[in-house]
Amino acid sequence: MSTEHLLGDIGLVLEAVMANEDEPRRMAEAHLRRFTTQQPAEVLLLLAQIGAQGVGGFQVDQRFMATLLLLNLAFRPLPGLFLNQQARLASAPFDVIRELTRQRIETVLCAGLSDEMDIRMRKALGDCCAGWAEKSGVRKRPFMSLPPVLLSLTTSPHPFHRFTPFQLINRVPSLLIDSVSDPIPIEQLAHLILAGIHDPSVDVRVEAIKAMRSLISEALTDTERKQVGAGLVLEAFKILPTLPPDIVHHVLRPFVDLAEYHPNLFLPSLDAIFPYLLSLASPPAALLPSSYSFSPYPMSSMEYDDWEEVAGPATEILASLAELRPNDISFWENGKLGNEIVGLLLGWLVAGLASDDEDCSSWIAESNVDDSDPNYPEQAEETLYRIVFALSESAWEDEHGRHPMMASALLHAQALLQQEDWRCRYAGLAAIWMLIEYGEDDEQASLEAVLPLIAPAARDPHPRVRYAFLECLARTTSARPQMKAQYAERSFEILLELLQDNVSRVRAHAAQAISSFFDHLEEPSQVLPHVENIVRGLLQAFASAPLYVQEQVVDTLGFVAAGTYSAFTSCYRDVMDLFLRILQTPMPIEGRELSGRAIEAAMHCGRAVGKATFSLDAIRLAQVLLKMQGELSENDLRARYVMDGWESMCRILRSDFKPFVPHVFPPLLQEASRKITTRNPIFGTSLLSTDDLVGDELDADSDEVRDKHVALDHLAVFVSVLQSDIEQYYDSILAIAMDGLKATGSSTGGVRRASAHLLAALMSAGTSLGRISAPTDTDPILQALIRRVSLEDEVYSIWKMCDDNACSLRSSH
């Protein structure tokens, strides 16, 4: 088969797809698709020859592009290319070429792997061969000529040749098992990996560790994994200290995966693994106060960002092992891990806060408080939670019946709260809230001991410590509901004081902490005497406050109303008047979130006091919602609040909501009936994309899917509540729901579930309306539901639709 006549065309395509301009690139890709449809075998072979052997004298960049195009083109169905002319289903070029052509292409690729000396080109060839082996293996046409080449490369004197076998094993871990006539024994595979782990070349060692991870996780049986896995993990860990410090974080990543999925492989070697990982988590000395010792290990001399890249995966491994094997980890050296990790992670928290100015002026000035602080060391806090929670469930206890880690955390907290450095006091409070949130359930004595510790922080001179006090109070009351009643009076006194703090972020957090007392309130009688004072304090905090403080105050007023029900009646008028003022005042774009939250909180108030008290205000709110509904622009964040507001009002007013139905239903039906735009990715994605595209699955626009799903959910609520009051719209809603069941694609599962739920509500309403009077009247709906269930492959969708089927039958018969 000659390919010389194609060189000119392919050369022009390579130049065009590497250009900066989009239009020439799109035209070149379209031309290449048409060209490949006409001559698939010749095009694939020539791309392989250019990429692997440099045929045509092309430079490395063009050869690199040829390998990418070869892999992406060979396995992607092309319109007009058919394996079966009668079925006329789009086929991939690989599927239509003859076996002889496939073998010629694979011979060319193997020759390139054997002979190529350019390091960049070798990596590209390795990726191409790995992808080819993986995709051809799925099609049961394995790349049989590749394994012998890889085995020969392991003995090459060139390190970049020895690198290649591990590159491919990492990508296709079963390559030396599935793509050979006689599978290589597991002992020989382990020996191969060990040779790479101990290779003189750092690059080879790193790639061998990645290959070890893939082999253990994806290619070995449980028996084989038990046979060689733990030994490989230990040998790989032994070489980590010999690697350059700047690449250690990359090499730890494979161990993160193994710890998450195969923790048993680490247990025989804890004595070798844990001290090394704990030492990596020892924070930089330059960022910690000299007055306090956080670590029994030598402090790091690395820059903070570099150190954090290493400490992250090191502590992730420890956390995964603690979660999955808590008893083994707890008993290691009499609880040593639990004792030491607390100080190390609290040290990380202190070091991470060092990036703030001493006066925290940038933190104080930040108004977008909903976004996470990019400088805050969240991983340190999260890892501490994970390990404390995991180990607190283990069987290890000290003489007082507590896990030693809890005692260690309490000792650190007590000492840190006395330090001059505000970061230490912040970390001490973090240790307290972690203890309360994730400690043992029967720690009432400890609670009584802890609360006096944190109280002074409410008047700390540093705003971030006062903020941390509020965080501590909010988390502890959420975790320990008994505290809401027992310490309500003392807590509210402090919280009302902090609502008047001179720092806006502290005031906002004080309002948020108040809401934690009213969320899932178990003993309302203990907080009811304080409701009027709290509402008065919140209303005062709203006045002349920054927008983000006002948003939080509005949220909290809604929480107070939702938690106190009829006891809120005495405060209702003042609060509802505030919400109406907000909603009737023209708002700039940045004030739309406040308007939306005011709608939400107003509905909480309405539910709290009941329909009789709320009805007049409901009319005013309905006028606001109608006006706002008419003003909505594209991507207006108020849209969600408006429809949520109508739904909440419907739940409160029930049959009295009927006058608003003609205003609410038309736009909602329009949203619920929208057609979901789909595209076939196999025809619309660039050949330069590395996305895996298989089959004829249709992609759906995610925003359209979400909006349709939400609209269907709203309709289900309205139908369930209003029942016979929806008669005018019953047929339209039924058609929308039946159509929603037919949505295709994995991304539209929510639409199908919401449609099934809506049909269940419609069957109940149909009975009320007299539309369903005989068992046979439900047959079309039930048949559609059963047919949809039979096509689903997601367990949750199947369960949910079956449940809705059952509800439909109960409501209609």
C-alpha positions in Angstrom: 0.0 0.0 0.0 1.6 3.3 -1.1 1.1 6.5 0.9 3.5 8.8 -1.0 0.7 10.4 -3.0 -0.9 11.6 0.3 2.2 13.3 1.7 1.4 16.7 0.2 -2.2 16.8 1.5 -1.3 15.6 5.0 1.6 18.0 5.2 -0.8 20.9 4.5 -3.2 19.6 7.1 -0.5 19.4 9.7 0.6 23.0 9.1 -3.0 24.2 9.3 -4.0 22.4 12.5 -0.9 23.9 14.2 -1.8 27.4 13.1 -3.1 30.0 15.6 -6.2 30.8 13.6 -9.3 28.9 14.3 -10.9 28.9 10.9 -8.0 27.4 9.0 -7.7 24.7 11.7 -11.4 23.8 11.4 -11.2 23.6 7.6 -8.1 21.4 7.8 -9.8 19.0 10.3 -12.9 18.8 8.1 -10.7 18.1 5.1 -8.9 15.4 7.0 -12.2 13.8 8.1 -13.4 13.7 4.5 -10.0 12.4 3.3 -10.0 9.6 6.0 -13.6 8.6 5.1 -12.4 8.0 1.5 -9.1 6.3 2.3 -9.0 5.3 6.0 -6.2 2.7 5.7 -3.8 5.0 3.8 -4.4 8.0 6.0 -3.8 6.1 9.3 -0.7 4.4 8.0 0.8 7.7 6.7 0.1 9.4 10.0 1.8 6.6 11.8 4.8 6.7 9.5 5.2 10.5 9.9 4.8 10.4 13.7 6.9 7.2 14.4 9.5 7.2 11.7 9.7 10.8 10.4 8.6 9.9 6.9 8.5 13.0 4.7 11.2 14.8 6.6 8.8 16.6 9.0 10.1 18.4 12.1 9.3 17.2 15.6 6.3 19.5 16.0 4.6 18.1 13.0 5.5 14.5 14.0 4.1 15.2 17.4 0.8 16.4 15.8 0.7 13.4 13.6 0.7 11.0 16.5 -2.1 13.0 18.2 -4.2 13.0 15.0 -3.6 9.3 14.5 -4.9 8.3 17.8 -7.9 10.7 17.9 -8.9 10.0 14.3 -8.5 6.2 14.3 -11.1 5.5 17.0 -13.6 8.2 16.4 -16.7 7.4 14.3 -16.8 9.5 11.2 -20.0 10.4 9.3 -20.1 8.6 6.0 -17.8 5.8 7.0 -19.7 2.6 7.5 -18.6 -0.9 8.5 -22.0 -2.2 7.5 -23.5 -0.4 4.5 -27.0 -1.7 5.2 -27.1 -0.5 8.9 -25.2 2.7 7.9 -24.0 3.4 11.4 -21.0 5.8 11.6 -17.9 3.7 12.2 -14.3 4.5 13.3 -11.5 4.1 10.8 -9.8 1.5 13.0 -13.0 -0.7 12.7 -13.0 -0.7 8.9 -9.3 -1.2 8.1 -8.1 -4.7 7.2 -6.1 -6.8 9.7 -3.0 -6.5 7.5 -3.1 -2.7 7.6 -3.6 -2.7 11.3 -0.5 -4.9 11.7 1.5 -2.6 9.4 0.5 0.5 11.5 1.4 -1.3 14.7 4.8 -2.4 13.3 5.6 1.2 12.4 4.7 2.4 15.9 6.8 -0.3 17.6 9.8 0.6 15.3 9.4 4.2 16.5 9.4 3.2 20.1 12.5 1.1 19.6 14.6 3.6 17.6 13.4 7.2 18.5 16.0 9.2 20.4 14.2 12.5 20.8 12.8 12.6 24.4 9.8 14.7 23.6 8.9 12.5 20.6 9.3 9.4 22.6 6.8 10.6 25.2 4.3 11.4 22.4 4.9 8.0 20.8 4.4 6.4 24.2 1.1 8.2 24.7 0.0 7.2 21.2 0.9 3.5 21.6 -0.8 3.4 25.0 -4.0 4.9 23.6 -3.8 2.6 20.6 -3.3 -0.5 22.9 -6.1 0.5 25.2 -8.7 1.2 22.5 -7.8 -1.7 20.3 -8.0 -4.0 23.3 -11.5 -2.8 24.0 -12.3 -3.9 20.5 -10.8 -7.3 21.1 -8.0 -6.6 18.6 -5.0 -6.4 21.1 -1.7 -4.8 20.2 0.2 -8.1 20.4 3.5 -6.8 18.9 3.9 -4.1 21.6 4.8 -6.1 24.8 8.0 -7.7 23.4 9.3 -4.3 22.4 8.6 -3.0 25.9 10.4 -5.8 27.6 13.4 -5.3 25.4 13.4 -1.6 26.3 13.8 -2.3 30.0 17.4 -3.4 29.4 18.3 -0.4 27.2 21.4 1.6 28.2 19.4 4.8 27.5 17.2 6.0 30.5 14.6 7.6 28.2 14.2 4.1 26.6 13.8 2.4 30.0 11.2 5.1 30.9 8.8 4.0 28.1 7.7 0.6 29.4 6.6 2.2 32.7 4.9 5.0 30.8 2.8 2.5 29.0 2.1 0.3 32.0 0.9 3.3 33.8 -1.5 4.1 31.0 -2.5 0.5 30.2 -1.7 -1.6 33.3 -3.0 -4.9 31.9 -0.8 -4.5 28.8 1.6 -7.3 29.8 -1.2 -9.5 30.9 -3.9 -9.1 28.2 -1.9 -8.4 25.1 0.4 -11.4 25.2 -0.3 -15.0 24.2 1.2 -16.2 27.5 0.6 -13.8 30.4 3.8 -12.8 32.3 3.9 -14.4 35.8 3.1 -12.0 38.6 6.5 -12.5 40.1 8.2 -11.4 36.9 6.0 -8.3 36.7 6.8 -7.4 40.2 10.5 -7.8 39.5 10.1 -5.6 36.5 8.5 -2.8 38.6 11.2 -3.2 41.3 13.9 -2.8 38.7 12.3 0.5 37.6 11.9 1.7 41.2 15.6 1.2 41.8 16.7 2.5 38.4 19.6 5.0 38.4 17.5 7.5 36.5 15.1 9.6 38.7 12.6 9.9 35.8 12.5 6.1 35.4 12.0 5.7 39.2 9.1 8.1 39.3 7.4 6.6 36.3 7.9 3.1 37.7 6.1 4.2 40.9 3.2 5.4 38.8 3.2 2.2 36.9 3.2 0.3 40.2 0.0 2.2 41.3 -1.8 1.4 38.1 -0.7 -2.3 38.0 -1.8 -2.9 41.6 -5.1 -1.0 41.3 -6.3 -2.1 37.9 -4.5 -5.2 36.6 -3.9 -7.6 39.5 -6.4 -10.0 41.1 -6.9 -9.8 44.9 -4.7 -12.9 45.3 -1.9 -11.3 43.2 -2.2 -8.0 45.0 -1.8 -9.7 48.4 1.2 -11.6 47.0 3.3 -8.7 45.8 1.5 -5.4 46.6 2.8 -4.7 50.1 6.4 -5.5 49.1 6.2 -3.1 46.1 4.7 -0.3 48.3 7.5 -0.7 50.9 10.3 -0.7 48.3 8.8 2.4 46.6 8.6 4.2 49.9 12.2 3.4 50.7 13.4 5.4 47.6 11.3 8.5 48.3 13.9 10.1 50.6 16.5 9.7 47.8 14.5 11.8 45.3 14.9 15.5 44.7 12.7 17.4 47.2 11.0 19.4 44.4 9.4 16.3 42.9 8.4 14.4 46.0 4.9 15.8 45.9 4.4 14.3 42.4 5.6 10.9 43.6 3.4 10.8 46.6 0.2 11.0 44.4 0.3 7.3 43.5 0.4 6.4 47.2 -2.6 8.6 47.8 -4.6 6.5 45.4 -3.3 3.3 46.9 -4.1 4.3 50.4 -7.7 5.2 49.4 -8.4 1.9 47.6 -5.9 -0.6 49.1 -5.0 0.4 52.6 -4.0 -3.1 53.6 -0.9 -2.8 51.5 0.5 -0.2 53.9 -0.2 -2.0 57.2 2.9 -4.4 57.2 5.2 -1.4 56.8 3.8 1.3 59.1 7.1 1.5 61.0 8.8 2.6 57.8 6.1 4.6 56.3 4.6 6.7 59.1 7.7 8.4 60.5 8.6 9.6 57.0 5.1 10.9 56.2 4.8 12.7 59.6 8.2 14.3 59.0 7.0 15.6 55.7 4.1 17.3 57.5 6.4 19.3 59.8 5.7 22.9 59.0 8.3 25.5 58.0 10.0 27.0 61.1 10.2 30.5 59.6 6.4 30.8 59.8 5.8 29.5 63.3 6.2 31.3 66.6 9.3 30.2 68.5 7.4 30.1 71.8 5.5 27.0 70.9 6.5 23.5 69.7 4.1 22.0 67.2 6.3 19.2 65.9 8.7 16.5 67.3 10.3 16.3 63.9 12.8 18.7 62.3 11.0 21.8 61.0 10.9 22.2 57.2 13.3 24.7 55.6 11.1 24.9 52.4 9.1 27.9 51.2 5.5 27.6 52.4 3.9 26.9 49.0 6.5 24.3 48.2 6.1 22.6 51.6 2.3 22.6 51.3 2.5 20.7 48.0 4.4 17.9 49.9 2.4 18.1 53.2 -0.9 17.8 51.3 -0.5 14.3 49.8 1.5 13.1 52.9 -1.4 13.9 55.2 -4.0 12.7 52.7 -2.4 9.3 52.9 -2.5 9.4 56.7 -6.1 10.5 56.7 -7.2 7.8 54.2 -5.5 5.1 56.3 -7.0 6.4 59.5 -10.5 6.4 58.0 -10.2 2.9 56.5 -8.2 1.1 59.1 -8.8 3.1 62.3 -7.9 0.4 64.8 -4.6 -0.5 63.1 -3.6 3.2 62.9 -4.7 4.0 66.5 -2.7 1.1 68.0 0.5 2.0 66.1 3.1 2.7 68.7 0.5 3.2 71.4 -1.4 6.0 69.7 1.7 7.9 68.4 0.0 9.0 65.2 -3.0 10.6 66.9 -0.7 12.4 69.4 1.6 13.8 66.8 -0.7 14.6 63.9 -2.7 17.1 66.0 0.3 19.3 66.6 1.5 19.0 63.1 -1.9 20.0 61.5 -2.4 22.8 64.0 1.1 24.0 63.1 0.0 23.9 59.4 -3.0 26.0 60.3 -0.8 28.6 62.1 1.7 28.7 59.3 -1.0 29.1 56.6 -2.4 32.1 58.5 1.0 33.8 58.3 0.2 35.1 54.8 -2.3 37.6 56.4 -1.2 41.0 57.4 -0.8 41.4 61.2 -3.8 43.6 61.3 -5.6 41.4 58.7 -6.7 44.6 56.8 -7.3 42.7 53.5 -9.4 40.1 55.3 -11.4 42.8 57.0 -11.9 44.7 53.8 -13.1 41.7 51.8 -16.8 41.9 51.0 -17.3 38.8 49.0 -17.4 36.6 52.1 -19.3 33.7 50.4 -16.1 32.8 48.5 -13.5 30.8 50.4 -10.4 32.6 51.5 -7.6 31.5 49.0 -5.0 32.0 51.7 -6.7 29.9 54.3 -5.2 26.4 54.8 -8.5 24.5 54.4 -6.7 21.2 53.9 -5.1 21.3 57.3 -8.5 21.8 59.0 -10.2 19.2 56.8 -7.5 16.6 57.4 -7.6 17.2 61.2 -11.4 16.7 61.1 -11.1 13.5 59.1 -8.4 11.9 61.3 -10.0 12.9 64.6 -13.4 11.6 63.5 -11.9 8.4 62.2 -9.7 7.6 65.2 -12.4 8.6 67.7 -14.3 5.6 66.5 -11.5 3.2 67.1 -11.2 0.8 70.0 -8.0 2.5 71.4 -8.7 4.3 74.7 -6.6 5.7 77.5 -7.2 5.1 81.2 -10.0 7.7 81.2 -11.8 6.0 78.4 -10.9 8.5 75.7 -8.8 8.3 72.6 -5.4 9.8 73.3 -5.8 12.1 70.3 -8.7 13.9 72.1 -6.5 14.5 75.1 -3.7 15.7 72.9 -6.1 18.1 71.0 -7.4 19.5 74.3 -3.9 20.1 75.7 -2.9 21.9 72.5 -6.0 24.0 72.6 -5.5 25.1 76.2 -1.9 26.0 75.6 -2.5 27.8 72.2 -5.3 30.0 73.7 -2.7 31.5 76.0 -0.2 32.4 73.3 0.4 36.0 72.2 0.4 35.3 68.5 -3.3 35.6 67.4 -2.8 32.7 64.9 -2.1 30.4 67.8 -5.3 31.5 69.6 -7.2 31.0 66.3 -5.8 27.4 66.0 -6.7 26.7 69.7 -10.3 27.6 68.9 -10.2 25.4 65.8 -9.0 22.5 68.0 -11.9 23.1 70.4 -14.6 23.0 67.7 -13.0 20.0 66.1 -13.1 18.2 69.5 -16.8 19.0 70.1 -17.9 18.3 66.5 -16.1 15.0 66.1 -15.4 13.8 69.6 -17.3 11.2 71.6 -21.0 11.8 72.2 -20.9 11.5 76.0 -18.5 14.4 76.7 -20.7 16.6 78.8 -18.0 17.0 81.3 -15.6 18.0 78.6 -18.1 20.5 77.3 -18.4 22.2 80.7 -14.6 22.4 80.8 -14.3 23.7 77.3 -16.8 26.5 77.4 -14.9 28.6 79.9 -11.9 28.3 77.7 -13.4 29.9 74.7 -15.5 32.7 76.4 -12.5 35.1 76.7 -12.0 34.9 72.9 -15.3 36.7 72.4 -13.5 39.9 73.5 -10.1 39.1 72.0 -8.4 42.2 70.6 -7.9 40.5 67.2 -10.9 40.4 64.9 -10.0 37.0 63.4 -10.0 35.5 66.9 -13.4 36.9 67.7 -14.5 35.5 64.3 -13.0 32.1 65.3 -14.9 32.3 68.6 -18.2 32.7 66.7 -17.3 29.8 64.4 -16.5 27.7 67.4 -19.8 28.6 69.1 -21.8 27.9 65.9 -20.2 24.5 65.2 -20.4 23.3 68.8 -24.1 24.2 69.1 -24.8 22.5 65.8 -22.9 19.4 66.9 -24.3 19.3 70.4 -28.0 20.4 70.5 -28.1 20.2 74.3 -25.8 23.3 74.3 -28.5 25.4 72.7 -30.8 25.1 75.7 -28.1 24.9 78.4 -26.1 27.9 77.3 -28.6 29.9 75.3 -28.8 32.9 77.7 -25.0 33.3 78.1 -24.4 32.7 74.4 -27.1 35.2 73.2 -25.7 37.9 75.5 -22.3 37.5 73.8 -23.7 37.2 70.3 -25.8 40.4 70.7 -22.7 42.2 71.8 -20.7 41.0 68.8 -23.6 42.1 66.5 -22.3 45.6 67.3 -18.6 44.7 66.7 -16.6 47.4 64.9 -15.6 44.9 62.2 -18.3 44.1 59.7 -17.2 40.5 59.0 -17.4 39.8 62.8 -21.0 41.3 62.8 -22.0 39.1 59.8 -20.6 36.0 61.5 -22.4 36.8 64.7 -25.6 36.8 62.8 -24.7 33.5 61.2 -23.9 32.0 64.6 -27.3 33.1 65.9 -28.9 31.1 63.2 -27.2 27.9 64.4 -29.3 28.1 67.6 -32.6 28.0 65.7 -31.7 25.4 63.1 -33.2 22.0 64.0 -34.2 23.4 67.4 -35.1 20.5 69.7 -36.2 22.5 72.8 -37.7 25.8 71.6 -38.9 26.7 75.1 -35.3 27.4 76.2 -34.7 30.1 73.5 -38.2 31.6 73.2 -37.6 34.1 76.0 -34.7 35.6 74.0 -36.5 35.9 70.6 -37.5 39.5 70.9 -34.1 40.7 72.0 -32.4 38.8 69.2 -34.8 40.2 66.6 -34.2 43.7 67.9 -30.5 43.2 67.8 -30.6 41.8 64.3 -32.8 44.7 63.0 -30.3 47.2 64.6 -27.4 45.3 62.9 -29.1 45.6 59.5 -29.2 49.4 59.6 -26.3 51.1 57.8 -24.5 47.8 57.4 -22.6 46.6 54.3 -24.6 44.6 51.9 -23.1 41.2 52.9 -24.0 41.9 56.5 -27.5 42.7 55.6 -27.8 39.5 53.5 -26.7 37.5 56.5 -29.0 39.3 58.9 -32.0 38.6 56.6 -31.0 34.9 56.4 -30.8 34.8 60.2 -34.2 36.4 60.7 -35.6 33.8 58.5 -34.0 31.0 60.6 -35.4 32.6 63.8 -38.9 32.6 62.3 -38.6 29.0 61.0 -37.3 27.8 64.4 -39.9 29.5 66.7 -43.2 29.2 64.7 -46.1 31.0 66.5 -43.7 32.5 69.1 -42.4 34.7 66.3 -45.8 36.4 66.0 -44.8 39.3 68.4 -41.9 40.1 66.1 -43.6 39.4 62.8 -44.7 42.9 61.9 -41.4 44.6 62.3 -39.5 41.9 60.4 -42.0 41.6 57.6 -42.0 45.4 57.2 -38.2 45.3 56.8 -38.5 42.6 54.1 -41.2 44.5 52.2 -39.1 47.7 52.3 -36.2 45.8 50.8 -38.3 44.3 48.1 -40.1 47.5 47.2 -36.9 49.5 47.0 -35.3 49.6 43.5 -32.0 47.7 43.8 -28.8 47.8 41.7 -27.5 44.6 40.3 -25.3 43.9 43.3 -28.4 44.2 45.5 -30.4 41.4 43.8 -29.1 38.7 46.1 -30.4 40.7 49.1 -33.8 40.9 47.4 -33.8 37.2 46.8 -32.9 36.4 50.3 -35.7 38.7 51.6 -38.2 36.7 49.5 -37.0 33.5 51.1 -37.0 34.8 54.6 -40.4 36.4 54.2 -41.8 33.0 53.3 -40.2 31.6 56.4 -42.1 34.2 58.4 -45.3 33.4 56.7 -45.0 29.7 57.5 -44.2 30.6 61.1 -47.3 32.7 61.8 -49.7 30.9 59.5 -52.1 31.8 56.8 -54.4 34.0 58.8 -51.7 36.5 59.8 -49.8 36.2 56.6 -52.6 36.6 54.1 -52.5 40.4 53.7 -48.8 40.4 53.3 -49.0 37.6 50.8 -50.9 39.9 48.5 -48.1 42.6 48.8 -45.4 40.0 48.3 -47.3 38.6 45.3 -47.3 42.1 43.8 -43.5 42.3 44.3 -43.0 38.8 42.8 -45.1 39.7 39.7 -43.2 42.9 39.2 -39.9 41.2 39.6 -40.9 38.3 37.4 -41.6 40.8 34.6 -38.1 42.4 35.0 -36.1 39.3 35.0 -33.2 39.2 32.5 -31.1 36.3 31.3 -29.1 34.7 34.0 -30.8 36.9 36.6 -30.1 35.3 40.0 -33.5 36.5 41.3 -35.3 34.0 39.0 -34.7 31.1 41.4 -35.9 33.1 44.4 -39.0 34.3 42.5 -40.2 30.8 41.7 -39.2 29.4 45.1 -41.2 32.3 46.6 -44.3 31.3 44.6 -43.9 27.7 45.6 -43.6 28.6 49.3 -46.6 30.9 49.1 -48.6 28.1 47.6 -47.7 25.8 50.4 -48.8 28.4 53.0 -52.0 29.6 51.3 -52.9 26.3 49.7 -56.4 26.7 48.0 -56.2 30.4 48.6 -53.3 30.5 46.1 -55.7 29.9 43.2 -55.9 33.6 42.1 -52.2 33.6 41.5 -52.2 30.5 39.3 -52.7 32.3 36.0 -49.7 34.5 36.7 -47.4 31.7 37.8 -48.2 28.8 35.5 -47.6 30.2 32.0 -43.9 31.1 32.5 -43.3 27.9 34.5 -44.9 25.7 31.8 -42.8 27.5 29.2 -39.6 26.6 31.2 -40.7 23.0 31.8 -41.6 22.4 28.2 -38.4 23.7 26.7 -36.6 21.3 24.4 -33.1 20.3 25.5 -30.5 21.1 22.9 -28.3 18.1 22.1 -25.2 17.6 20.0 -23.4 14.5 18.9 -19.9 14.8 20.3 -18.4 12.4 17.9 -19.1 14.8 15.0 -18.7 18.1 16.8 -15.4 17.8 18.8 -12.1 18.9 17.5 -9.6 16.2 16.4 -7.1 17.9 18.8 -9.3 17.1 21.7 -8.2 14.3 24.0 -11.7 13.5 25.2 -12.7 9.9 25.0 -15.7 9.7 22.7 -17.4 6.4 22.3 -20.8 5.5 20.8 -23.7 7.7 19.8 -24.4 9.3 23.3 -25.9 12.7 22.9 -24.6 15.6 25.1 -27.2 17.9 26.5 -26.7 21.6 27.5 -26.3 21.5 31.3 -28.0 24.8 31.9 -31.0 23.8 29.9 -31.2 20.4 31.7 -31.0 22.1 35.1 -33.6 24.7 34.4 -36.0 22.1 33.0 -35.5 19.8 36.0 -36.1 22.7 38.4 -39.3 23.7 36.6 -40.6 20.2 36.7 -39.9 20.0 40.4 -41.9 23.2 41.0 -44.8 21.9 38.9 -44.9 18.7 41.0 -45.3 20.8 44.2 -48.0 23.1 42.7 -49.9 20.1 41.4 -49.7 18.2 44.7 -50.9 21.2 46.8 -53.5 22.7 44.4 -55.0 19.4 43.1 -58.3 20.3 41.5 -57.4 24.0 41.2 -55.0 23.2 38.2 -57.8 21.9 36.0 -57.1 24.6 33.3 -53.5 23.4 33.0 -53.9 19.7 33.6 -53.6 18.5 30.0 -50.6 20.7 29.3 -48.8 19.6 32.4 -49.5 15.9 31.6 -48.1 16.3 28.1 -44.9 18.0 29.5 -44.4 15.2 32.0 -44.9 12.5 29.5 -42.5 14.2 27.1 -39.9 14.6 29.9 -39.8 10.8 30.4 -38.4 10.5 26.9 -35.4 12.7 27.6 -32.3 10.8 26.4 -28.7 10.8 27.6 -27.1 10.2 31.0 -27.1 13.9 31.8 -30.9 14.1 31.7 -31.6 11.5 34.4 -32.8 14.3 36.7 -35.4 15.4 34.1 -36.7 11.9 33.8 -37.0 11.4 37.6 -38.7 14.8 38.0 -41.1 13.9 35.2 -42.0 10.6 36.9 -42.6 12.4 40.2 -44.8 15.0 38.4 -46.8 12.2 36.9 -47.4 10.7 40.3 -48.8 14.1 41.5 -50.9 14.4 38.3 -52.6 11.0 39.0 -53.6 12.3 42.4 -54.9 15.5 41.0 -56.6 13.7 38.2 -58.6 11.7 40.7 -59.6 14.9 42.4 -60.7 16.4 39.1 -62.6 13.3 38.0 -60.2 12.8 35.1 -59.3 9.4 36.6 -62.3 7.5 37.7 -61.6 3.9 36.5 -58.4 1.8 36.8 -57.9 1.8 33.0 -57.7 5.7 33.0 -54.2 5.4 34.5 -52.9 2.9 32.0 -51.2 5.3 29.6 -49.2 6.9 32.5 -48.3 3.7 34.2 -47.2 2.1 30.9 -45.0 5.1 30.2 -43.4 4.9 33.7 -42.9 1.1 33.4 -41.3 1.5 29.9 -39.0 4.2 31.2 -37.9 2.2 34.2 -37.0 -0.7 32.0 -34.7 1.5 30.0 -32.9 3.1 33.0 -29.5 1.8 34.1 -28.9 4.0 37.1 -30.0 2.4 40.4 -31.2 5.6 42.0 -33.4 6.5 39.0 -34.9 3.0 39.0 -35.7 3.1 42.7 -37.1 6.7 42.5 -39.3 5.9 39.5 -40.6 2.7 41.1 -41.4 4.6 44.2 -43.3 7.2 42.2 -45.2 4.3 40.4 -46.3 3.0 43.8 -47.4 6.5 44.9 -49.3 6.9 41.7 -51.2 3.7 42.3 -52.0 4.6 45.9 -53.2 8.0 45.0 -55.4 6.9 42.1 -57.1 3.8 43.4 
